[in-house]
Amino acid sequence: MTKTDGKNLRAYQADLLPVYAPQLLAKAREAAGRAYAPYSHFYVGAALLLAGGEIMTGCNVENASYGATVCAERVAIFAAVAAGLLGPDMPPAALAVTAQPCALCLQVLAEFAPPDFPIILPAEAEFGEAADDAYQVWRLSDMLPKVFHL
């Protein structure tokens, strides 16, 4: 975990995304380098910007049983909850991830984040390679329009 300048950031403050998106993507790419993916060889990293300015990272961790595999996004979310930095009354500010999140990760994220929560992904350049300086922003509600609620 690293910490930004400590400002209380909100997901709806879109004007702050250009400031934090490159840093978050860099942290996500760094985390992807630590992924344990001996079966798929698909290395994913995530960087979750928390309300207090902290950045919690995660990487995918595979398992031979496949079902025990955990995605990068959930690793970051669970670590933030375990550190006492994320909860229903402390929503995150943004998430950067090196690959599109799966529905399971989006559903877990929806437990803590509002529908307009920004998810930052690398923008693709020619031939599918990610451009280092470009990114795209999606809202959680665009990626998961129907959230499961009890």
N, C-alpha and C positions, 0 to 999 in steps of 0.2 A: 504494500500500500504506500502510495505517495500522497502528498497534499499539495493542492494548488495554493492560491493566495488567501484562501480562507473565506472568501466572499460567500454569502448565502445565495446560491444560484437557484433559479427556478426554470423548469422546462419551457415555460411559455415565453421566456426572454430570448427570443430568436436572435436578437442582435448580439448576444454573447457567444453564439455557436461558432462564428468565424474565428473567435479568439481561442476557444477551447477544442474545437474539432480536430485541428492538426495535432495537438498535443495528445488528445485521447486516442486518435488513430495510431500515433507512434507508440503509445503505451500498449495498445492492443496488438500491434505487430511484434513488439518485444515479447509480450506474453505468449504469442503463437510460437515463438522460438523455443519455448519451454514445454510445449504440448507433448503428451505421451500418446502417440498415434501409430503403434507398430503394425496395426492391421489395415487401416484405411489409408495411411500416409497423408491424411488430410488434417493439417495443423491449423487450429483456429485459436485466436486470442480475442479477449474482450477487455474493455476498460469502462468501468461504471463510475461516472461522476456523481458524487453524493452531495446532499444539500449543504453540508459544511465545507465543501471544496475538496474533500478527500477523493482520491481516485483508487478504487479497488480493482485489481486485475484478476483475470482468470484465464485458464487454457483448458482445452479439452483433454480428458484423461480416459483412454480406452481400456477395455477389459476383455479378456478372452471370451467371456460369456456374452458379450455385446450388450445385453440388457443392463449391465452394471456401469456402462460407459456414461460419463457426465460431460455435458457440453460446457464450453468456455463461459457462456453467459450465466448459466446457473452456478458455476464455481464462483464467479465474481459476486453474484447476488447472495449466495449462501455465506460467503466470507464476510460480506458487509453486515448481514444480519448477525452472524456470530460475534462480530466486533462491536455490536451495539450501535451501528451507524446507519442502519436501514430498518424501517418499520412503517406501519400504516400512517403514523403521525410524522414520519421523516422520509418523504418520497425522494427518490433520486432525481438528479437534474438532467442527465443525458447518458446514453450508452453508445460506445463505439465498438464495432465488432468487425473482424476481418472477413467474415462470410455471412450470408443472410441467415438470421436466426431461424431455428425450427419452431414449429407451433408449440411444442412443449415449453421451450424457453420463453416464448412470448406470453404464454399463459402464466408462468411463474412471475414474469416481469409485471404483468397486469395486476397481480396481487398487491403491488407496491406503487405502481406508477399510473398517472392519469392517462386518458385516451390520447391526449396531444403530446405525450412524451416523445422526445426526439431520439431516433435511432440513427446513428451515423455509420455509413458504410463507405468503403473506398469506391470511387468512381472508376469504371472500367475504361481503359484506353483501348487502342486497337489490338486485335487478336486476344482480347480477354485479359490482358495484363493490367494490373491495378496501377493507376497513376499515383505517384507519391504525393502530389500536391493537390489532388482533386478528391472531392468527396460528395456524397449525396446524403440527404436527410429525409427520413421517412417518419411518419407519426406511427405510434403503436397501433392506433385504431385503423390505419391503412393496412398494416401487416396482419392484424388480428381483429377483424371487424366484429366478430361474435365471441365475446369473452364468456367463459363459464363462470357462473355465480351460484352460490348456495342461497 
